[in-house]
Amino acid sequence: MSTTVSSSNRTATLSERRRDVLEDRGITVSGRSQLGAPNATVFWILITVLSLITFGLVMVLSSSSIVALNRGMSPWRMFFKQLMWSSVGVVGMALFYFFPYSLLRKFVLPGLIFAFGLMTLPFAPGIGVSTNGARAWVAIGPVGFQPSEFLKFALLVYCAHLLSKRHKKASDLSVAIKPILRVWIISVGLCLVQKDLG
C-alpha cells in the first residue's frame, strides 16, 4: 500500500508556511490586518447597531423630556447628551473596523486582569460611589465611570481571541466553551457583589 503526499505540502517553503500561518491569524507579511470588502454580515450588524441606537435615543427623549420640563430645563437636554456619546461610540466603532485587531492579542490577558481589578474600585473608600444601593461607580475628582464598562470590552476581546485561536475545536466544550463560561461566571459574580443588575 502506498501513501501519496500532495505536491502542495511537499513543495511548500518555509516562507510560504510562515505566510500561511500569518494569514490564518489575520495578519499579512507586512504586519497589517487583512481587511477584505465588507460582506452582508457587516452591513446587517451596522444596521442593527444603528437601529438600537436610534430606538434608545427615542426612548431617552420620551422619558426625560417631561422630567426636564417639570424642572425648568430644556426637554432636549438628556437627548443631546446621549446623542453626543452615541456619536463618539459610532466613531469609535468605525475606527476599530480599520484597526489591525491582531495587535490586541498581546493585551488580551493583561487587559482582562486589569478589568477585573477595576471592578474592585467601587469598594475602595474615597472613590467608590453608592447609587440606589449599588456600588458600581467610581468617582475620581470630576470624572465618574463604571468599571463594568471596561469589563464588557475586555470580555468581548477575550472571547474573540479565544474562539479565533480554537475555532477548529469551537464545538468542544472543554476546549472553547468552558474557559469562556468561567470568565463570564466570574464577571457576573463581580457585578452581583456590586448589586449592579443593569
MARNUVEX-981897 format. One record per atom (N, C-alpha, C, O, CB): x, y, z; residue in one letter. Coordinates in pm, whole numbers, padded with zeros to 5 digits, always signed. Glycine has a CB too. Example, Ala and Ser with C-alpha at 12.3 -4.5 7.8 and 13.67 -1.06 7.14 Angstrom:
residues 2
+01319-00569+00780a+01230-00450+00780a+01320-00330+00780a+01424-00332+00846a+01131-00447+00905a+01285-00225+00708s+01367-00106+00714s+01290+00003+00787s+01341+00114+00804s+01408-00060+00572s
END
This chain:
residues 198
+00086-00120+00000m+00000+00000+00000m+00088+00123+00000m+00179+00134+00082m-00097+00001+00123m+00064+00214-00088s+00148+00333-00098s+00072+00454-00049s-00051+00462-00058s+00196+00354-00243s+00148+00547+00005t+00089+00671+00055t+00139+00786-00030t+00260+00801-00049t+00123+00694+00205t+00049+00866-00079t+00088+00979-00162t+00081+01106-00080t-00009+01123+00003t-00001+00989-00287t+00173+01194-00104v+00178+01323-00036v+00146+01430-00138v+00206+01433-00245v+00316+01348+00031v+00056+01517-00106s+00017+01621-00201s+00136+01708-00234s+00221+01734-00149s-00098+01707-00146s+00141+01753-00359s+00255+01833-00404s+00261+01966-00331s+00369+02021-00313s+00247+01857-00554s+00144+02019-00288s+00145+02147-00219s+00216+02136-00085s+00288+02228-00046s+00003+02199-00199s+00196+02023-00013n+00263+02004+00115n+00412+01977+00096n+00495+02018+00177n+00199+01889+00192n+00446+01907-00013r+00583+01868-00035r+00669+01986-00079r+00787+01992-00045r+00590+01757-00138r+00612+02079-00154t+00691+02187-00211t+00680+02318-00133t+00745+02416-00170t+00648+02211-00353t+00599+02322-00027a+00584+02446+00049a+00715+02483+00117a+00774+02403+00189a+00472+02432+00155a+00760+02605+00093t+00884+02651+00154t+00855+02708+00292t+00739+02723+00332t+00952+02757+00065t+00961+02739+00364l+00946+02796+00498l+00873+02929+00493l+00787+02956+00577l+01083+02813+00565l+00906+03012+00395s+00841+03142+00385s+00692+03128+00352s+00610+03206+00399s+00910+03228+00278s+00659+03026+00270e+00518+03004+00237e+00440+02955+00357e+00326+02996+00380e+00506+02904+00122e+00502+02867+00435r+00435+02818+00556r+00416+02932+00656r+00313+02941+00723r+00514+02703+00620r+00517+03018+00665r+00507+03133+00756r+00394+03225+00711r+00317+03274+00794r+00642+03211+00761r+00384+03248+00581r+00277+03334+00529r+00140+03274+00557r+00046+03346+00592r+00295+03356+00380r+00128+03141+00542d+00001+03074+00568d-00041+03089+00715d-00158+03113+00745d+00010+02926+00532d+00058+03076+00806v+00028+03091+00949v-00018+03233+00979v-00115+03252+01053v+00152+03056+01034v+00050+03332+00922l+00013+03472+00945l-00126+03501+00889l-00204+03574+00950l+00116+03566+00882l-00156+03444+00772e-00287+03467+00713e-00397+03403+00796e-00507+03458+00807e-00291+03413+00570e-00368+03286+00855d-00466+03222+00944d-00497+03309+01064d-00607+03305+01118d-00415+03085+00990d-00396+03388+01106r-00415+03476+01222r-00467+03613+01183r-00483+03700+01268r-00284+03491+01298r-00493+03632+01054g-00546+03761+01009g-00441+03867+00990g-00473+03986+00992g-00647+03810+01105g-00314+03826+00971i-00205+03922+00956i-00136+03895+00824i-00112+03780+00788i-00105+03913+01074i-00103+04000+00751t-00025+03984+00630t+00122+03987+00666t+00157+04014+00781t-00058+04094+00527t+00208+03960+00570v+00352+03959+00596v+00399+04095+00642v+00493+04104+00721v+00429+03915+00471v+00336+04202+00593s+00376+04337+00633s+00330+04372+00773s+00365+04478+00824s+00321+04438+00535s+00250+04284+00836g+00204+04309+00973g+00071+04378+00980g+00021+04405+01090g+00304+04390+01044g+00011+04407+00866r-00118+04474+00866r-00231+04373+00862r-00217+04264+00808r-00129+04570+00747r-00340+04412+00920s-00456+04322+00924s-00515+04306+00785s-00517+04400+00705s-00563+04375+01021s-00564+04186+00756q-00631+04161+00630q-00775+04207+00640q-00853+04154+00720q-00622+04013+00591q-00810+04304+00559l-00947+04353+00559l-01001+04345+00417l-00962+04424+00331l-00956+04499+00614l-01088+04252+00393g-01149+04242+00262g-01265+04339+00253g-01291+04418+00344g-01196+04099+00235g-01335+04332+00140a-01452+04417+00123a-01560+04376+00223a-01577+04257+00248a-01506+04409-00022a-01632+04471+00279p-01737+04437+00376p-01841+04344+00313p-01886+04367+00201p-01806+04565+00429p-01877+04241+00385n-01979+04149+00333n-02115+04185+00391n-02129+04282+00465n-01942+04003+00367n-02216+04105+00357a-02353+04136+00400a-02367+04134+00552a-02446+04210+00608a-02450+04037+00339a-02289+04047+00619t-02298+04037+00765t-02259+04169+00831t-02324+04213+00927t-02207+03925+00817t-02154+04233+00778v-02109+04361+00834v-02220+04465+00823v-02244+04541+00917v-01982+04410+00762v-02286+04469+00709f-02393+04568+00690f-02512+04539+00781f-02574+04633+00833f-02438+04568+00544f-02545+04412+00802w-02655+04379+00892w-02621+04416+01036w-02707+04463+01111w-02689+04229+00883w-02496+04394+01075i-02453+04435+01209i-02464+04586+01224i-02512+04635+01326i-02308+04388+01238i-02419+04659+01121l-02425+04805+01125l-02569+04854+01135l-02599+04944+01213l-02357+04864+01001l-02657+04794+01056i-02799+04833+01059i-02859+04804+01197i-02936+04885+01249i-02878+04758+00949i-02824+04689+01254t-02876+04653+01386t-02830+04751+01493t-02909+04796+01576t-02833+04511+01424t-02700+04784+01491v-02644+04878+01589v-02709+05015+01577v-02750+05074+01677v-02491+04890+01572v-02720+05066+01455l-02779+05198+01435l-02927+05198+01473l-02978+05298+01525l-02763+05242+01289l-02996+05088+01448s-03138+05079+01487s-03154+05082+01639s-03242+05149+01691s-03201+04950+01431s-03066+05009+01710l-03072+05009+01856l-03038+05146+01913l-03100+05191+02010l-02976+04903+01913l-02940+05213+01853i-02904+05348+01899i-03022+05444+01879i-03056+05521+01968i-02779+05401+01823i-03084+05437+01761t-03198+05524+01732t-03313+05497+01829t-03374+05591+01882t-03246+05504+01588t-03343+05370+01852f-03451+05334+01945f-03419+05385+02086f-03507+05437+02154f-03472+05180+01948f-03294+05370+02128g-03254+05417+02261g-03267+05567+02275g-03311+05616+02379g-03113+05375+02290g-03228+05641+02170l-03238+05787+02175l-03384+05832+02182l-03417+05926+02254l-03170+05849+02052l-03470+05765+02107v-03613+05799+02111v-03669+05773+02251v-03748+05853+02302v-03691+05717+02006v-03630+05662+02313m-03677+05630+02448m-03626+05731+02550m-03699+05770+02642m-03633+05488+02487m-03500+05774+02534v-03444+05874+02625v-03522+06004+02613v-03558+06066+02713v-03294+05899+02595v-03549+06046+02490l-03625+06170+02469l-03765+06158+02526l-03816+06251+02588l-03631+06204+02319l-03827+06043+02505s-03965+06023+02553s-03974+06025+02705s-04068+06081+02761s-04019+05892+02500s-03875+05964+02771s-03883+05951+02917s-03826+06071+02992s-03865+06098+03105s-03811+05827+02961s-03733+06143+02930s-03665+06251+03004s-03721+06390+02974s-03698+06482+03052s-03519+06250+02972s-03792+06406+02864s-03837+06541+02826s-03936+06598+02928s-03927+06715+02964s-03901+06539+02687s-04030+06516+02974i-04130+06563+03070i-04063+06599+03203i-04095+06701+03264i-04239+06457+03093i-03971+06514+03247v-03900+06540+03372v-03821+06670+03362v-03821+06750+03455v-03805+06422+03407v-03754+06690+03247a-03676+06812+03229a-03765+06936+03228a-03729+07038+03287a-03595+06805+03099a-03879+06928+03163l-03972+07041+03160l-04023+07075+03299l-04034+07192+03335l-04089+07012+03067l-04054+06973+03378n-04102+06996+03514n-03996+07062+03601n-04028+07131+03698n-04145+06865+03578n-03869+07041+03567r-03760+07102+03643r-03711+07233+03581r-03611+07290+03624r-03644+07005+03653r-03783+07280+03478g-03748+07408+03417g-03630+07400+03323g-03567+07503+03296g-03720+07508+03522g-03598+07282+03274m-03484+07266+03183m-03535+07236+03042m-03654+07211+03021m-03390+07153+03232m-03442+07238+02947s-03478+07207+02809s-03516+07059+02796s-03447+06974+02851s-03362+07243+02714s-03624+07029+02724p-03662+06887+02708p-03561+06807+02625p-03564+06684+02624p-03798+06879+02642p-03472+06879+02554w-03373+06812+02469w-03242+06787+02541w-03149+06731+02482w-03348+06895+02345w-03232+06827+02666r-03104+06824+02737r-03043+06682+02739r-02931+06663+02693r-03122+06874+02881r-03116+06585+02792m-03064+06449+02802m-03048+06385+02664m-02957+06305+02642m-03155+06364+02889m-03138+06422+02572f-03130+06365+02437f-02998+06402+02370f-02930+06316+02315f-03248+06413+02352f-02964+06531+02376f-02840+06575+02310f-02716+06520+02380f-02615+06493+02316f-02834+06728+02306f-02726+06502+02511k-02614+06442+02584k-02592+06298+02538k-02478+06256+02513k-02639+06447+02736k-02700+06222+02528q-02689+06083+02482q-02650+06076+02335q-02578+05985+02294q-02820+06010+02505q-02698+06171+02256l-02661+06176+02115l-02512+06198+02098l-02449+06139+02011l-02740+06286+02042l-02455+06284+02183m-02311+06310+02177m-02232+06182+02203m-02140+06149+02129m-02272+06418+02278m-02269+06109+02310w-02196+05986+02343w-02222+05877+02241w-02134+05795+02215w-02236+05937+02482w-02340+05875+02182s-02367+05778+02076s-02279+05806+01954s-02230+05714+01890s-02516+05782+02035s-02260+05934+01924s-02174+05971+01812s-02030+05931+01838s-01960+05884+01748s-02182+06122+01785s-01985+05949+01962v-01850+05905+01999v-01836+05755+01980v-01735+05706+01930v-01817+05944+02146v-01940+05681+02019g-01937+05535+02003g-01933+05492+01858g-01862+05398+01823g-02057+05474+02070g-02009+05560+01772v-02011+05526+01629v-01875+05554+01567v-01826+05474+01487v-02121+05606+01556v-01814+05667+01602v-01679+05698+01552v-01580+05592+01599v-01496+05546+01521v-01634+05839+01597v-01589+05555+01728g-01501+05450+01780g-01520+05318+01708g-01423+05248+01681g-01524+05431+01928g-01645+05284+01677m-01674+05160+01603m-01609+05164+01465m-01553+05064+01420m-01826+05139+01591m-01619+05279+01398a-01559+05292+01264a-01407+05281+01271a-01346+05216+01185a-01599+05426+01201a-01346+05343+01371l-01200+05336+01385l-01155+05193+01412l-01055+05148+01357l-01153+05428+01498l-01229+05122+01495f-01191+04984+01527f-01210+04891+01408f-01143+04788+01399f-01272+04933+01645f-01300+04926+01318y-01318+04842+01199y-01191+04840+01115y-01155+04737+01057y-01437+04892+01115y-01122+04955+01108f-01000+04964+01029f-00874+04937+01111f-00763+04939+01058f-00990+05100+00965f-00892+04913+01240f-00777+04888+01328f-00726+04746+01308f-00807+04653+01301f-00815+04912+01477f-00593+04726+01297p-00538+04589+01287p-00555+04515+01419p-00466+04514+01504p-00388+04592+01247p-00673+04454+01435y-00712+04397+01564y-00619+04287+01613y-00622+04252+01731y-00851+04343+01556y-00537+04232+01523s-00443+04128+01566s-00342+04184+01666s-00282+04108+01743s-00370+04069+01445s-00322+04317+01665l-00229+04379+01760l-00282+04372+01903l-00206+04389+01998l-00204+04524+01721l-00411+04347+01919l-00469+04340+02053l-00438+04208+02124l-00457+04197+02245l-00619+04358+02046l-00389+04109+02048r-00370+03976+02106r-00280+03977+02229r-00307+03909+02327r-00313+03882+02003r-00173+04054+02224k-00078+04056+02335k-00135+04122+02460k-00081+04106+02570k+00049+04127+02294k-00245+04197+02444f-00304+04269+02558f-00429+04200+02612f-00493+04251+02704f-00337+04411+02518f-00465+04084+02556v-00591+04020+02594v-00592+03982+02741v-00680+04026+02815v-00614+03894+02509v-00496+03903+02785l-00495+03857+02925l-00466+03971+03022l-00537+03984+03122l-00391+03747+02943l-00363+04056+02998p-00341+04171+03089p-00463+04262+03096p-00496+04314+03202p-00220+04251+03045p-00531+04282+02982g-00649+04368+02981g-00762+04310+03063g-00834+04384+03131g-00696+04390+02839g-00779+04178+03057l-00885+04113+03135l-00855+04121+03284l-00945+04149+03364l-00901+03966+03092l-00729+04098+03321i-00690+04108+03462i-00708+04251+03512i-00756+04273+03623i-00543+04062+03482i-00670+04348+03429f-00686+04489+03464f-00834+04524+03485f-00869+04595+03579f-00625+04579+03355f-00920+04472+03397a-01064+04498+03409a-01121+04437+03536a-01205+04498+03603a-01139+04443+03287a-01075+04316+03571f-01118+04254+03697f-01073+04339+03816f-01147+04355+03913f-01063+04110+03709f-00951+04393+03808g-00901+04479+03915g-00985+04605+03930g-01012+04650+04042g-00757+04516+03889g-01026+04663+03817l-01109+04783+03821l-01242+04757+03890l-01299+04847+03952l-01134+04836+03681l-01292+04635+03880m-01421+04602+03940m-01418+04609+04093m-01524+04610+04156m-01465+04464+03896m-01301+04612+04153t-01291+04623+04299t-01289+04769+04345t-01307+04797+04463t-01165+04552+04348t-01268+04862+04252l-01256+05004+04290l-01382+05062+04354l-01368+05146+04443l-01220+05084+04169l-01503+05023+04313p-01621+05081+04380p-01626+05056+04530p-01700+05123+04601p-01745+05026+04317p-01549+04958+04579f-01547+04930+04723f-01433+05003+04794f-01420+04994+04916f-01535+04779+04746f-01351+05075+04717a-01240+05148+04777a-01292+05275+04842a-01366+05351+04780a-01132+05182+04670a-01254+05300+04968p-01301+05422+05035p-01248+05547+04968p-01131+05554+04929p-01260+05422+05183p-01334+05645+04954g-01293+05772+04896g-01324+05785+04748g-01344+05897+04700g-01148+05791+04916g-01328+05675+04676i-01355+05684+04532i-01478+05602+04491i-01538+05628+04387i-01235+05636+04453i-01516+05504+04573g-01635+05425+04543g-01762+05504+04572g-01770+05573+04673g-01635+05296+04623g-01859+05493+04483v-01984+05567+04497v-02101+05469+04500v-02110+05379+04417v-02002+05669+04380v-02189+05487+04598s-02309+05403+04610s-02428+05478+04551s-02458+05591+04592s-02335+05364+04758s-02496+05415+04456t-02612+05476+04391t-02727+05377+04392t-02717+05268+04336t-02579+05520+04247t-02837+05416+04457n-02956+05329+04466n-02923+05190+04520n-02978+05090+04474n-03022+05316+04329n-02833+05186+04616g-02798+05059+04679g-02691+04979+04607g-02647+04876+04657g-02917+04977+04692g-02649+05025+04490a-02547+04953+04413a-02415+05028+04420a-02410+05150+04403a-02591+04936+04266a-02307+04953+04445r-02174+05014+04444r-02106+04977+04312r-02026+04884+04306r-02088+04967+04568r-02141+05051+04208a-02092+05019+04074a-02021+05135+04008a-01977+05124+03894a-02207+04975+03988a-02008+05247+04080w-01948+05366+04021w-01820+05404+04095w-01803+05376+04214w-02047+05483+04024w-01731+05468+04020v-01607+05522+04076v-01600+05669+04040v-01622+05707+03925v-01481+05444+04021v-01571+05753+04138a-01558+05897+04115a-01418+05941+04155a-01381+05933+04273a-01666+05977+04194a-01341+05986+04058i-01206+06038+04083i-01206+06184+04040i-01195+06213+03921i-01095+05954+04007i-01218+06273+04136g-01233+06415+04104g-01364+06437+04031g-01469+06388+04075g-01114+06464+04018g-01360+06510+03919p-01485+06534+03844p-01524+06419+03751p-01629+06423+03688p-01471+06661+03763p-01438+06318+03743v-01461+06208+03649v-01527+06090+03720v-01475+06041+03821v-01328+06164+03583v-01639+06045+03668g-01707+05927+03721g-01724+05823+03612g-01753+05859+03497g-01843+05965+03781g-01708+05697+03645f-01724+05591+03544f-01761+05461+03612f-01743+05443+03733f-01595+05574+03461f-01814+05369+03532q-01847+05235+03578q-01740+05137+03529q-01723+05122+03408q-01989+05192+03527q-01668+05072+03619p-01567+04975+03577p-01624+04862+03493p-01551+04801+03414p-01499+04917+03699p-01753+04833+03508s-01813+04724+03431s-01811+04753+03281s-01815+04660+03200s-01956+04700+03477s-01805+04881+03243e-01798+04914+03101e-01665+04867+03041e-01661+04819+02928e-01814+05065+03080e-01556+04880+03118f-01427+04830+03072f-01426+04677+03068f-01365+04616+02981f-01313+04882+03163f-01495+04617+03165l-01502+04471+03169l-01576+04415+03048l-01539+04311+02995l-01569+04424+03299l-01680+04484+03004k-01754+04440+02885k-01660+04430+02765k-01660+04330+02693k-01870+04536+02854k-01581+04534+02745f-01489+04535+02631f-01383+04426+02645f-01353+04356+02548f-01421+04673+02619f-01328+04412+02765a-01225+04310+02788a-01281+04170+02764a-01211+04084+02711a-01170+04321+02930a-01405+04146+02804l-01468+04016+02783l-01486+03986+02635l-01460+03874+02590l-01604+04010+02854l-01531+04085+02560l-01551+04064+02416l-01419+04032+02346l-01413+03942+02263l-01615+04188+02353l-01314+04106+02381v-01184+04082+02319v-01131+03945+02358v-01075+03874+02274v-01083+04192+02360v-01148+03907+02485y-01101+03776+02531y-01174+03663+02458y-01111+03569+02411y-01120+03762+02683y-01306+03674+02450c-01385+03568+02383c-01350+03558+02235c-01336+03448+02181c-01535+03594+02400c-01335+03673+02169a-01299+03672+02027a-01161+03610+02007a-01140+03532+01914a-01301+03814+01970a-01068+03645+02096h-00932+03591+02087h-00932+03440+02106h-00868+03366+02031h-00840+03657+02191h-01004+03394+02207l-01006+03250+02237l-01072+03171+02124l-01021+03066+02084l-01080+03224+02369l-01183+03220+02073l-01254+03149+01966l-01175+03151+01836l-01181+03055+01759l-01391+03210+01944l-01101+03259+01810s-01019+03263+01688s-00902+03167+01696s-00860+03110+01596s-00968+03405+01662s-00848+03148+01817k-00738+03054+01835k-00786+02909+01828k-00713+02821+01781k-00668+03078+01968k-00907+02885+01875r-00957+02748+01886r-01080+02725+01798r-01167+02644+01832r-00990+02716+02031r-01086+02796+01686h-01205+02787+01602h-01229+02648+01546h-01343+02610+01519h-01196+02886+01489h-01121+02571+01529k-01137+02435+01476k-01197+02340+01580k-01247+02233+01546k-01003+02381+01427k-01191+02381+01707k-01248+02298+01814k-01355+02375+01892k-01377+02351+02011k-01137+02251+01909k-01420+02468+01823a-01518+02554+01890a-01635+02476+01947a-01699+02520+02043a-01570+02660+01794a-01664+02360+01889s-01776+02279+01938s-01738+02193+02058s-01825+02131+02119s-01829+02192+01827s-01609+02188+02090d-01562+02109+02205d-01579+02191+02332d-01512+02293+02349d-01412+02065+02186d-01667+02149+02421l-01697+02227+02541l-01574+02253+02626l-01556+02365+02674l-01800+02155+02625l-01489+02153+02644s-01374+02168+02734s-01268+02260+02676s-01192+02321+02751s-01314+02033+02764s-01261+02271+02544v-01155+02348+02479v-01194+02495+02463v-01112+02583+02491v-01122+02289+02344v-01314+02522+02419a-01352+02660+02386a-01460+02717+02476a-01452+02832+02517a-01399+02666+02245a-01561+02637+02508i-01677+02691+02579i-01652+02708+02729i-01687+02811+02786i-01797+02602+02557i-01592+02608+02792k-01572+02614+02938k-01485+02732+02982k-01519+02799+03079k-01510+02485+02986k-01371+02761+02913p-01293+02878+02955p-01372+03008+02947p-01358+03095+03032p-01168+02891+02869p-01456+03020+02845i-01539+03140+02831i-01643+03147+02943i-01666+03253+03000i-01609+03142+02693i-01705+03033+02973l-01804+03030+03081l-01743+03067+03215l-01805+03138+03295l-01869+02892+03089l-01621+03019+03240r-01555+03052+03368r-01536+03202+03383r-01564+03259+03488r-01418+02981+03378r-01488+03265+03277v-01464+03410+03282v-01595+03486+03297v-01602+03584+03371v-01390+03457+03155v-01699+03440+03228w-01829+03507+03239w-01890+03489+03377w-01952+03582+03430w-01924+03454+03133w-01873+03373+03437i-01926+03350+03572i-01857+03442+03672i-01923+03498+03759i-01907+03202+03613i-01725+03456+03660i-01652+03548+03748i-01703+03691+03729i-01723+03763+03826i-01500+03542+03720i-01724+03731+03604s-01770+03867+03574s-01909+03892+03631s-01934+03996+03692s-01771+03891+03423s-01999+03797+03610v-02135+03812+03664v-02132+03815+03816v-02206+03891+03878v-02226+03696+03615v-02046+03733+03877g-02032+03733+04022g-01987+03868+04076g-02038+03915+04178g-01934+03626+04065g-01891+03931+04007l-01845+04064+04050l-01956+04167+04038l-01969+04254+04124l-01723+04108+03966l-02037+04158+03932c-02149+04251+03917c-02254+04230+04025c-02312+04327+04075c-02213+04235+03778c-02277+04105+04062l-02375+04076+04167l-02326+04126+04303l-02405+04174+04384l-02404+03926+04174l-02196+04114+04328v-02140+04166+04453v-02160+04317+04461v-02186+04371+04568v-01990+04131+04464v-02147+04385+04346q-02170+04529+04341q-02319+04563+04347q-02356+04680+04361q-02108+04588+04215q-02405+04461+04335k-02550+04479+04325k-02588+04561+04202k-02686+04636+04202k-02604+04548+04452k-02505+04544+04097d-02530+04612+03970d-02606+04515+03879d-02545+04432+03812d-02397+04660+03903d-02737+04525+03878l-02820+04434+03799l-02849+04489+03660l-02924+04428+03585l-02950+04407+03871l-02790+04603+03626g-02810+04659+03493g-02721+04597+03391g-02726+04634+03274g-02788+04807+03495g
END
